[in-house]
């Protein structure tokens, strides 16, 4: 079976020398599924001849083995009965830094910049050798579209040439080109002509050696050995994730940078992080990303710079009042001179030059997050101060703000805390309580007593004695956030760091008769240590003033736990990190014309580039995650622990995930084949609509190309792809029994649906609402910096400060001014859709194949997604659905498929693209 990557030893059709410039083929689709036969020996030979050439060359394989150079019949064939005239039109896309249509090169002026050679797929019958190619130079054709450049070439193809198996494209300009497509038109002089469109792509399969350069197109695997910087003077060494039993992890794209001096297992961190050239942002995406990032970082830079200029120790200053927090959205703050922002170089070095070019005399403010908008200003009357408990008024600078619609103080209410577990940005954390008492699976000899301090009597009191715990469990009325066993082993490690703390936590909810959750209890646990026994305490809602403030602090700790779990596990690990191996394996093992490659490719767009940038500034040692989230330097270690204990491909499918967490049970008579434990579970309700739409589309697509089990099992490329995903991309779990086998159309469709769901809908559900829910950081603090005042042994002075000013104690527990604003800026960027976003079911990614059945199935998919938008809008207006409709409640729109650009809180892009 012949691939477009025709060199069997290196899986490449592109070669270059140091004196040449690259010609890149695009990842666009091709015109036909019919593929050259394995007998096309001359095409293989043509690919081999490209090795070692002085200029950059690409072999483009024709989509149809029957594409012959002559008059066409009823198909796209060009029959070889007589000599014919063939015109080739090549479209070159302008790339980021190389506006080739605006530059001048003498070879372009004289029409010798782009060489095209037609390669026969047949050997010479007499000699048994390959036939001579037919060569022509292409000349530049003027075009009003400045985003592309068109080149044309004419060929006189002799009779008997046979089917055109490939086109060799040689770029002789001193700059990069991006080859998008080539259209061949054959005419026989009798008015007969045939057009054969060819979409182009090529890549290299890495062999695990060599350092990658920016213009390479090599896909290879490596472990996460580039997160730390052992050679730095600071404490920036980090363990290697992946390839070892202690820290298993998915693989990332290999960059091949030299090893560090102090730790040969780690890679040095120098320059931009390499990704294959096909994975780079488009010019439009790059421009939008930089402009959006610069604006957000400038906003975050203000308090950071002010803090730094005052005193390095004031980096950790809390906000002096809640009203100062409000000023970030209302009055804005003045930006200091950019010459004072050099400290940002350690966080976002790529943006420093953009910061220097930005005018300093600006008033900057954060956009008001959606969940605290809709406020009306009125003149004050007798009000002088109003407690934040009122959740109705706010006084600031002599103006009283009456809160309508979305509620600024919703974060204080237990009801909103509970609602966001079902309709917030981490709806993957809540699970059913299936047994009681709750017990840890950790070693009690190390961590202390395993049984929870949450008793049946305590829960029954909070349930107002409407039923026993045993009855509540049997009726599936108890639910929990369980961050106990995951975080507990790291509590003392994290507490050894400055300005942060950690507990293991359990949070219990009761499902009421109206379908909402009531928050019952929070248990915080500090494990035993050589010097202290285990400490744990259960906190509950209370009318007592002291206990009420302790309850708020306990909720702040759980919110910080949930924020860390969300960002490190639900978001980064389960989408960005887990998807990258699928991308590498697909590009190494599936030819560009392979139907499954064409199905998956839109769902891989930009993921490797955004992951590389995350490794550069977000998740790296000293990066934004470590500076601003509770686990700090242990953040990525914790995601490795979660991968080891929790990640399984077979439960990444939405229905399986819901069943695993006890949030649903299989029921063939129920809609979607599932009966939900909580009927009004917005994420699950809307997500299952999207899941079923994806599944229906994928099943139809698979059925078109794989009619039976033999066709699946016998597809060598497909099987090689899936084998590599399991044994290399997720190699630390290669021996797990739960990996599905691709042996039937049904198993193939389910596997592909899972991949697409994770890359598109799962990511959208946990990403694009981040600013809406976390932009006002008291609602989702990224870090809890102080211990509970009642933790034993009690610090008398700290307890006195808490009793004297509990409001201040809560703000000191929250992120510092610097941490909060930096995280707000990052969430603003991550929640934003670029102007070139491609959405699930959109026209930009209509299937490449003109097959009527494929097109009809996609039309049905797109139409269903539009229907789903209407269903979601209707649900958000249904007052019976109290978890998504009500006074001050942000409607659940994260599963609405389409969106405008910017921060909208909706839209499902095809891929994990930000």
ROTORGU-302792 format. One line per 4 residues: number of its first residue (from 1); for each residue x, y, z negated of C-alpha. Coordinates in pm, whole numbers. Each point is the difference from the previous one (the first is absolute). Layout:
NUM = X Y Z ~ ...
***
This chain:
1 = 0 0 0 ~ 167 319 122 ~ 5 317 -207 ~ 69 358 109
5 = 309 -27 -220 ~ 180 -220 245 ~ 345 -42 -147 ~ -38 -326 -197
9 = 307 61 -212 ~ -83 346 -130 ~ -369 49 74 ~ 71 323 184
13 = -51 172 329 ~ 181 318 -94 ~ 374 48 -10 ~ 210 311 -22
17 = 351 122 -46 ~ 128 293 -198 ~ 4 213 314 ~ -359 -57 92
21 = -334 108 -129 ~ -291 -223 -82 ~ -306 -60 210 ~ -273 -116 -232
25 = -312 -180 102 ~ -318 79 -181 ~ -211 -230 -210 ~ -296 62 226
29 = -213 -280 137 ~ 38 -178 333 ~ -258 -75 260 ~ -47 -375 3
33 = 39 -299 -223 ~ 136 -222 276 ~ 366 -52 -65 ~ 299 -98 216
37 = 57 -371 8 ~ 304 -160 -154 ~ 127 -77 349 ~ 75 366 69
41 = 372 -60 -29 ~ 103 309 194 ~ -179 220 -252 ~ 200 -157 -280
45 = 316 54 198 ~ -91 363 58 ~ -36 49 -372 ~ 339 -158 -61
49 = 159 235 251 ~ -105 299 -211 ~ 250 -97 -269 ~ 310 212 -12
53 = -111 255 261 ~ 139 351 -33 ~ -342 167 6 ~ -314 -77 -193
57 = -214 -264 168 ~ -339 -153 -62 ~ -151 -305 165 ~ -375 41 26
61 = -184 -324 70 ~ -307 18 220 ~ -323 -90 -171 ~ -100 -253 263
65 = 206 -286 132 ~ -195 24 324 ~ 95 362 59 ~ 163 -28 341
69 = 131 266 229 ~ -255 23 279 ~ -367 32 86 ~ -243 -68 -284
73 = -291 -239 -15 ~ -287 -4 -249 ~ 239 12 -296 ~ 282 238 -80
77 = 236 -219 204 ~ 233 139 260 ~ 40 -289 247 ~ 337 -48 168
81 = -105 -77 352 ~ 182 295 158 ~ 219 297 -82 ~ -186 264 -193
85 = 46 351 -130 ~ -12 25 -381 ~ -24 325 -196 ~ 96 5 -368
89 = -118 281 -230 ~ 171 7 -340 ~ -137 211 -284 ~ 258 130 -245
93 = -129 138 -327 ~ 174 298 -155 ~ 158 -95 -333 ~ 68 197 -316
97 = 325 191 67 ~ 37 -74 370 ~ -230 209 220 ~ 126 -160 317
101 = -230 194 227 ~ 161 325 -118 ~ 361 -105 34 ~ 218 -1 310
105 = 230 -283 105 ~ 174 -12 339 ~ -96 -365 44 ~ -363 92 -47
109 = 31 284 251 ~ 136 -233 268 ~ -249 -275 -86 ~ 246 -251 -148
113 = -99 5 -366 ~ -229 -303 -20 ~ 75 -322 185 ~ -270 -264 53
117 = 62 -353 126 ~ -271 -250 91 ~ 85 -355 -105 ~ -156 -305 162
121 = -127 -270 -230 ~ 110 -264 252 ~ 343 -143 79 ~ 128 -13 353
125 = -122 -332 146 ~ 323 -56 191 ~ 265 96 -251 ~ -185 -62 -325
129 = 126 338 -120 ~ -191 311 -86 ~ -110 223 283 ~ 152 342 47
133 = -189 276 -174 ~ -160 284 191 ~ 131 329 -137 ~ -110 361 24
137 = 63 322 -191 ~ -301 179 -143 ~ -39 375 33 ~ -165 239 -245
141 = -351 111 98 ~ -134 330 -130 ~ -288 -41 -242 ~ -209 252 -190
145 = 0 -228 -304 ~ 312 100 -196 ~ -32 -297 -235 ~ 97 -245 275
149 = 231 -7 304 ~ -83 -201 310 ~ 259 -173 221 ~ -78 -160 337
153 = 195 -250 208 ~ -71 -173 334 ~ 110 -351 95 ~ 4 -192 326
157 = -49 -355 -123 ~ 102 -268 254 ~ -227 -287 89 ~ 53 -313 -202
161 = 104 200 -307 ~ -264 -180 -205 ~ -174 105 -320 ~ 144 301 -180
165 = 107 -138 -334 ~ 169 303 -152 ~ 121 354 55 ~ 346 104 -114
169 = -2 363 -111 ~ 333 180 -42 ~ 16 342 -165 ~ 298 198 129
173 = -83 328 -173 ~ 195 114 -304 ~ -305 2 -220 ~ -265 -222 -145
177 = -306 -104 198 ~ -317 -171 -117 ~ -139 -223 275 ~ -375 -27 -42
181 = -118 -181 311 ~ 73 -83 364 ~ -270 -31 265 ~ 82 -196 316
185 = -203 60 317 ~ 55 -231 299 ~ -117 92 353 ~ 25 -215 311
189 = -56 257 275 ~ -349 -129 75 ~ -166 215 -263 ~ 14 -272 -266
193 = 152 85 -335 ~ 13 -136 -351 ~ 89 176 -324 ~ 175 -187 -279
197 = 28 201 -323 ~ 278 -112 -235 ~ 23 118 -359 ~ 353 -18 -131
201 = 170 -108 -318 ~ 326 -154 -109 ~ 187 -60 -321 ~ 290 -181 -157
205 = -6 -285 -244 ~ 261 59 -269 ~ 244 -262 -118 ~ 68 146 -344
209 = 322 180 92 ~ 101 351 98 ~ -109 344 -113 ~ -305 134 174
213 = 2 333 179 ~ -290 239 53 ~ -49 -101 363 ~ 4 -377 -62
217 = -306 -214 47 ~ 106 -290 -219 ~ -242 -180 -234 ~ 166 -196 -276
221 = -61 -85 -368 ~ 169 107 -319 ~ -71 10 -371 ~ -75 322 -189
225 = 361 72 -88 ~ -9 370 87 ~ -218 141 -278 ~ 288 74 -237
229 = 325 188 29 ~ 259 -188 -210 ~ 283 224 118 ~ -157 317 -142
233 = 110 151 -327 ~ -349 -22 -146 ~ -206 -298 -113 ~ -124 -87 349
237 = 98 -366 38 ~ -302 -223 65 ~ -37 -376 41 ~ -43 -155 343
241 = -364 -92 64 ~ -50 -311 211 ~ 215 -301 65 ~ 32 -100 -366
245 = -219 -177 -254 ~ 3 283 -252 ~ -135 263 238 ~ -180 -155 299
249 = -127 248 259 ~ -107 34 362 ~ 269 91 251 ~ 57 337 161
253 = 161 98 327 ~ 375 -41 -6 ~ 210 314 43 ~ 347 -153 -37
257 = 160 287 -189 ~ 325 -92 -176 ~ -6 -141 -355 ~ 56 221 -300
261 = 337 -11 -170 ~ -122 -83 -350 ~ -263 -254 104 ~ 70 -181 328
265 = -354 -145 -4 ~ -143 351 31 ~ 2 215 310 ~ 134 353 5
269 = -255 276 41 ~ 123 228 276 ~ -186 187 267 ~ -355 -64 112
273 = -138 -349 -46 ~ 1 -190 330 ~ -312 -139 160 ~ -23 -140 355
277 = -54 275 254 ~ -352 -118 84 ~ -107 54 -361 ~ 81 372 -16
281 = -267 265 -40 ~ -130 163 314 ~ 101 366 46 ~ -350 105 -108
285 = 8 -220 -310 ~ 352 113 -92 ~ -96 365 32 ~ -316 -42 -207
289 = 178 -205 -265 ~ 277 254 -45 ~ -234 297 -10 ~ -230 -172 -248
293 = 286 -121 -216 ~ 175 335 -7 ~ -316 177 -109 ~ -73 -246 -276
297 = 358 -7 -127 ~ 6 377 -11 ~ -304 -9 -224 ~ 168 -251 -228
301 = 326 193 9 ~ -143 303 -178 ~ -31 -135 -356 ~ 300 -223 58
305 = 221 295 93 ~ -137 216 -280 ~ 68 -276 -252 ~ 350 -61 130
309 = 92 366 1 ~ -102 39 -361 ~ 177 -299 -144 ~ 76 -353 111
313 = -164 -123 -318 ~ -326 163 104 ~ -32 -237 292 ~ -232 -196 -226
317 = -219 289 -111 ~ -370 -86 -29 ~ -266 235 128 ~ -70 259 -272
321 = -377 -24 52 ~ -261 -149 226 ~ -61 345 141 ~ 357 10 133
325 = -77 -324 182 ~ -302 171 155 ~ 221 281 131 ~ 171 -245 232
329 = -327 -8 198 ~ -144 344 -67 ~ 245 290 -18 ~ 310 -161 143
333 = 357 75 -102 ~ 281 189 162 ~ 270 -197 176 ~ 353 78 -118
337 = 281 46 250 ~ 81 -321 183 ~ 364 38 -96 ~ -112 -104 -348
341 = -150 -330 117 ~ 321 -195 56 ~ -103 -251 -262 ~ -254 -136 250
345 = 289 -143 198 ~ 7 -298 -232 ~ -369 -69 54 ~ -80 91 359
349 = 327 79 179 ~ -158 -9 346 ~ -211 305 -81 ~ 263 232 -141
353 = 77 172 329 ~ -371 50 65 ~ -32 155 -343 ~ 280 242 78
357 = -180 114 312 ~ -326 64 -182 ~ -80 358 -110 ~ 48 34 -374
361 = -253 274 -65 ~ -304 -224 -6 ~ -278 -71 -244 ~ -51 -375 -1
365 = -288 -197 -137 ~ -113 -358 12 ~ -322 -81 179 ~ -273 -76 -251
369 = -54 -380 -13 ~ -342 -114 115 ~ -102 -132 -341 ~ 23 343 -166
373 = -134 224 277 ~ -329 192 16 ~ 35 249 -281 ~ -184 331 -26
377 = 158 298 -175 ~ -211 214 -233 ~ 80 290 -227 ~ 47 -97 -363
381 = -249 106 -264 ~ 50 -94 -361 ~ 229 -291 81 ~ 353 34 -131
385 = 105 -363 -12 ~ -171 -323 83 ~ 126 -342 -99 ~ 97 -224 288
389 = -234 -263 -144 ~ -294 198 133 ~ 80 -116 351 ~ -209 289 126
393 = 190 328 -26 ~ 349 134 42 ~ 134 342 -99 ~ 309 134 174
397 = 123 359 36 ~ -332 141 -111 ~ -202 -199 248 ~ -229 -288 -88
401 = -23 -276 257 ~ -324 -197 -2 ~ 66 -345 137 ~ -247 -133 251
405 = 10 -307 222 ~ 346 -150 -55 ~ 102 39 -363 ~ 340 129 -111
409 = -33 -179 -332 ~ -123 -331 134 ~ 337 -141 -101 ~ -100 34 -363
413 = -309 -213 35 ~ 5 -375 -57 ~ -258 -45 276 ~ 233 148 264
417 = 294 -202 -130 ~ -208 -315 48 ~ -150 106 334 ~ 340 56 157
421 = 97 -362 -63 ~ -267 -84 261 ~ 9 306 226 ~ 340 158 -57
425 = 338 -59 159 ~ 90 -320 -184 ~ -313 -214 35 ~ 222 -310 18
429 = 82 -1 -372 ~ -329 -77 -171 ~ -83 -365 -69 ~ -262 -210 -170
433 = 53 -117 -358 ~ -38 -376 30 ~ 106 -120 -344 ~ 16 132 -353
437 = 194 69 -212 ~ 248 158 238 ~ 343 -161 -11 ~ 338 90 140
441 = 194 -254 206 ~ 330 142 -127 ~ 216 -183 -255 ~ -127 95 -350
445 = 342 -76 -145 ~ 135 291 204 ~ -289 243 27 ~ -210 -69 -308
449 = -346 -156 -50 ~ -166 -87 330 ~ -361 52 -103 ~ -144 346 56
453 = -103 222 -289 ~ -328 69 179 ~ -259 -194 -198 ~ -350 -114 91
457 = -148 206 -282 ~ 169 317 123 ~ -128 -49 355 ~ -351 -89 -116
461 = -10 317 -207 ~ 99 204 306 ~ -263 -187 206 ~ -251 119 -261
465 = -80 -359 -92 ~ -204 -55 317 ~ 170 -338 42 ~ 289 -207 -127
469 = 337 -17 171 ~ -73 -360 92 ~ -323 107 169 ~ 171 291 174
473 = 264 -233 145 ~ -254 -256 115 ~ -200 278 168 ~ 316 151 154
477 = -40 330 -181 ~ 356 49 -134 ~ 283 135 216 ~ 352 121 -68
481 = 313 174 119 ~ 277 -233 -111 ~ 343 165 -1 ~ 117 -203 -298
485 = 220 -283 126 ~ 137 195 295 ~ 132 296 -200 ~ 71 -152 -342
489 = 342 -153 86 ~ 117 345 113 ~ -128 205 -294 ~ 327 17 -193
493 = 209 50 314 ~ -215 292 106 ~ -7 146 -350 ~ 379 13 2
497 = -28 271 267 ~ -59 368 -74 ~ -339 169 15 ~ -211 -306 75
501 = -163 -289 -181 ~ -197 -316 74 ~ -246 -247 -148 ~ -166 -315 116
505 = -369 81 29 ~ -343 -157 37 ~ -313 204 70 ~ -347 -156 -34
509 = -323 108 176 ~ -361 -110 -32 ~ -235 -14 300 ~ -319 182 -95
513 = -347 -65 135 ~ 23 298 237 ~ 307 -144 172 ~ 258 233 -153
517 = 288 -94 -228 ~ 26 107 -363 ~ 350 36 -139 ~ 18 -202 -322
521 = 356 -30 -126 ~ 368 51 75 ~ 275 -212 -153 ~ 356 132 5
525 = 284 -236 -92 ~ 368 49 -77 ~ 177 -337 2 ~ 217 -129 -279
529 = 367 98 -5 ~ 297 -105 -210 ~ -68 292 -234 ~ -380 24 6
533 = -300 -231 13 ~ -264 21 269 ~ -227 303 -31 ~ -341 19 157
537 = -317 192 -57 ~ -344 8 155 ~ -154 341 72 ~ -369 64 61
541 = -223 300 71 ~ -82 188 -316 ~ -180 306 -134 ~ 275 47 -257
545 = 223 290 111 ~ 333 -174 -62 ~ -106 -329 154 ~ -151 185 295
549 = 335 163 82 ~ 183 -331 -48 ~ -249 -152 241 ~ 87 267 259
553 = 369 -69 -42 ~ -56 -373 36 ~ -188 64 325 ~ 290 215 122
557 = 236 -294 -57 ~ -226 -238 191 ~ -36 249 283 ~ 380 21 23
561 = 16 -382 4 ~ -260 -6 277 ~ 188 269 196 ~ 320 -205 -15
565 = -181 -322 90 ~ -170 174 290 ~ 306 168 150 ~ 250 -282 -51
569 = -217 -305 59 ~ -340 64 157 ~ 140 263 235 ~ 372 -48 65
573 = 43 -375 -52 ~ -322 -135 146 ~ -13 223 308 ~ 323 178 98
577 = 243 -261 -129 ~ -191 -319 84 ~ -82 113 355 ~ 356 80 111
581 = 98 -368 41 ~ -296 -52 235 ~ 130 283 218 ~ 355 -133 13
585 = -112 -356 75 ~ -243 111 272 ~ 269 200 178 ~ 251 -283 -25
589 = -224 -288 106 ~ -296 129 201 ~ 51 131 351 ~ -154 335 80
593 = -253 -164 230 ~ -108 -252 -265 ~ -369 47 -85 ~ 61 -14 -375
597 = 280 256 23 ~ -235 229 186 ~ -271 -49 -259 ~ 233 71 -293
601 = 221 273 139 ~ -239 293 -71 ~ -15 -113 -361 ~ 378 32 -39
605 = 27 360 123 ~ 237 218 -206 ~ 15 -243 -295 ~ 372 -70 18
609 = 85 369 28 ~ -215 104 -296 ~ 144 -290 -200 ~ 352 114 82
613 = -83 348 -123 ~ -144 -147 -317 ~ 327 -184 -59 ~ 182 325 57
617 = -188 231 -238 ~ -295 -162 -177 ~ 91 -343 -137 ~ 379 34 -8
621 = 208 49 -314 ~ -58 353 -125 ~ -286 46 248 ~ -342 144 -62
625 = -155 -321 -135 ~ 279 -50 -254 ~ -12 363 -110 ~ -375 22 -37
629 = -153 -339 -85 ~ 17 -175 -337 ~ 220 -299 96 ~ 265 238 139
633 = 316 -201 94 ~ -188 -329 -47 ~ -276 90 248 ~ 117 -215 288
637 = 95 -286 -231 ~ -362 -4 -117 ~ -124 -20 358 ~ 230 -301 46
641 = -149 -165 -310 ~ -348 63 142 ~ 103 -151 335 ~ 129 -308 -181
645 = -305 -50 -222 ~ -290 140 201 ~ 60 22 375 ~ -141 -274 220
649 = -81 39 367 ~ -316 -205 -30 ~ -149 239 -258 ~ 84 317 191
653 = -319 -45 201 ~ -271 216 -159 ~ -251 -282 -71 ~ 273 -217 -155
657 = 128 292 -207 ~ -347 68 -140 ~ -47 -368 -87 ~ 347 -17 -160
661 = -85 289 -232 ~ -342 -142 -82 ~ -166 299 166 ~ -187 -229 239
665 = -86 -364 51 ~ -57 -182 325 ~ -367 -25 94 ~ -96 -101 356
669 = -346 153 -46 ~ 133 344 -98 ~ 105 281 230 ~ 362 -48 110
673 = -15 -345 -165 ~ 77 155 -339 ~ -201 87 -306 ~ 158 297 -177
677 = 27 -1 -378 ~ -77 375 6 ~ -253 80 269 ~ 92 369 16
681 = 375 -41 60 ~ 64 266 267 ~ 340 -125 114 ~ -123 -358 36
685 = -335 99 153 ~ 155 214 272 ~ 317 -203 32 ~ -190 -317 85
689 = -172 183 285 ~ 341 90 141 ~ 138 -349 -65 ~ -286 -162 190
693 = 36 243 289 ~ 373 -76 31 ~ -65 -373 -32 ~ -266 1 273
697 = 227 189 239 ~ 302 -220 -69 ~ -199 -322 32 ~ -128 109 341
701 = 351 99 111 ~ 156 -326 -117 ~ -277 -205 160 ~ 73 162 335
705 = 361 -123 5 ~ -2 -305 -229 ~ -289 -231 85 ~ 109 -287 -225
709 = 244 -116 -268 ~ 251 -128 253 ~ 36 343 159 ~ 87 149 -338
713 = 236 -272 -116 ~ 168 -13 340 ~ 81 371 23 ~ 371 -1 -72
717 = 32 376 -43 ~ -295 19 -236 ~ 128 -286 -214 ~ 351 151 -6
721 = -147 331 -114 ~ -193 -155 -288 ~ 291 -222 -101 ~ 226 303 -19
725 = -254 198 -205 ~ -6 -279 -257 ~ 362 -114 -3 ~ 181 330 53
729 = -228 301 -44 ~ -147 -142 -321 ~ 280 -252 -42 ~ -8 1 -381
733 = -345 -159 23 ~ 65 -225 299 ~ -76 -320 -191 ~ -334 111 -145
737 = -287 -238 90 ~ -254 278 59 ~ 141 128 329 ~ -264 -63 270
741 = 93 -212 300 ~ -69 141 343 ~ -149 -318 143 ~ -351 101 108
745 = -163 309 153 ~ -179 48 -332 ~ 317 1 -210 ~ 170 231 250
749 = -290 245 -4 ~ -16 3 -380 ~ 375 59 -28 ~ -9 287 249
753 = -305 152 -166 ~ 186 -2 -331 ~ 304 173 150 ~ -214 267 166
757 = -211 49 -314 ~ 309 58 -215 ~ 174 232 246 ~ -310 205 74
761 = -290 -17 -247 ~ 177 -109 -319 ~ 255 276 48 ~ -266 261 78
765 = -197 -94 -310 ~ 295 61 -231 ~ 172 284 184 ~ -218 275 141
769 = -183 78 -325 ~ 318 57 -198 ~ -18 379 4 ~ -376 4 -56
773 = 33 -205 -319 ~ 356 79 -110 ~ 54 356 122 ~ -148 118 -329
777 = 253 -203 -194 ~ -181 -23 -341 ~ -237 -235 181 ~ 287 -232 100
781 = 324 86 -182 ~ 292 -180 159 ~ 183 -32 -330 ~ -69 -16 -373
785 = 295 160 -180 ~ -82 -35 -371 ~ -106 -288 -222 ~ -330 -13 -184
789 = 25 204 -323 ~ -125 -296 -204 ~ 256 -248 129 ~ 186 -160 -292
793 = 226 99 -154 ~ -191 327 15 ~ 207 312 60 ~ -140 234 -265
797 = 106 318 176 ~ -144 -112 333 ~ -324 -100 -170 ~ -26 343 -162
801 = 53 172 335 ~ -268 -219 153 ~ -251 80 -275 ~ 82 369 19
805 = -25 29 382 ~ -132 -313 174 ~ -48 191 326 ~ 373 70 15
809 = 84 -358 -94 ~ -204 -121 297 ~ 172 243 238 ~ 341 -113 -128
813 = -99 -356 81 ~ -89 103 356 ~ 264 53 271 ~ 222 304 -32
817 = -55 302 222 ~ 269 -122 239 ~ -119 -360 7 ~ -363 95 49
821 = 55 245 284 ~ 245 -222 185 ~ -246 -290 -16 ~ -284 229 107
825 = 207 107 300 ~ 77 -360 95 ~ -364 -105 -37 ~ -100 290 224
829 = 236 -126 272 ~ -98 -366 -39 ~ -372 78 13 ~ 25 191 325
833 = -84 -123 351 ~ 229 123 276 ~ -140 151 317 ~ 100 -305 206
837 = -160 -256 -233 ~ -144 -308 171 ~ -303 -139 -180 ~ -148 -346 -23
841 = -223 -54 301 ~ 114 322 166 ~ 41 58 372 ~ 376 59 -31
845 = 53 -369 -68 ~ -255 -153 232 ~ 130 -347 101 ~ 256 0 278
849 = -160 -295 176 ~ -270 76 257 ~ -172 -331 -67 ~ -374 64 -24
853 = -49 -221 -304 ~ 279 176 -191 ~ -133 344 90 ~ -354 -95 -98
857 = 116 -133 -334 ~ 191 320 -71 ~ -299 211 100 ~ -202 -195 -255
861 = 269 56 -263 ~ 11 375 61 ~ -379 25 -3 ~ -22 -195 -325
865 = 249 232 -167 ~ -211 300 100 ~ -303 -175 -149 ~ 193 -61 -322
869 = 68 373 -32 ~ -375 58 -4 ~ -53 -279 -254 ~ 260 154 -232
873 = -155 346 32 ~ -336 -148 -92 ~ 141 -180 -302 ~ 160 320 -126
877 = -343 164 -6 ~ -174 -290 -174 ~ -57 109 -361 ~ -54 -359 -106
881 = 371 -55 66 ~ 130 182 -305 ~ 365 -84 61 ~ 2 208 318
885 = -283 249 -28 ~ -81 243 -280 ~ 74 339 -150 ~ 371 81 26
889 = 85 -336 162 ~ 234 -8 297 ~ -168 -208 274 ~ 188 -316 94
893 = 123 56 356 ~ 336 -178 11 ~ -139 -275 223 ~ -147 238 257
897 = 194 -97 313 ~ 58 339 163 ~ 132 336 -115 ~ 130 337 106
901 = 363 84 -70 ~ 106 122 -343 ~ -111 -105 -349 ~ -354 -126 47
905 = -42 -295 -238 ~ -118 -223 284 ~ 122 -171 315 ~ 159 -340 68
909 = 306 28 223 ~ 100 -313 189 ~ 321 -25 -196 ~ 183 85 -319
913 = 117 321 162 ~ 64 228 -300
***
